[in-house]
């Protein structure tokens, strides 16, 4: 019990420090940015389980992205992100996202079927997209995440941002 409590306390401290540093970094780079633009984005991303399409829209600093694919009952993955843009230029975009994921699939030696919510950092550099984060499972249909207070989450691929010129 002590190990689980210590690891969850460490995770809370790490996530709090990450959020505080992100806010400080965002406030320091705001002066460099030009006008806040609204634009759609469209792409193909992948995680360790499946390749899926991604569609999103940014309203200034706030964005919404849906990514996912359903192959069959035992193999699907969906992510819904609400993002806050830390920096957005013609070539690069940094954002911090609140995400919710629904995952069903398998790795060698383990099957997964869970829902999780967490926080992630995403980077889009000239279309190359990378998102990494941690999520807390709130639903575990198979019971194999009972000892995991958080699970890693993320995906990578190509997302084109249709920014106006």
Buried (B, 14 or more C-beta within 10 A) or exposed (E): EEEEEEBEEEBEEEBEEBEEEBEEEBEEEEEEBEEEBEBEBBBBBBBEBBEBBBBBBBEEBBBBBBBBBEBEEEBBBBBBBEBBBBBBEEEEBBBBBBBBBBBBBEEEEEEBBBBBBBBBBBBBEEEEBBBEBBBBBEEBEEEEBEEBBBBEBBBBBBBBBEBEE
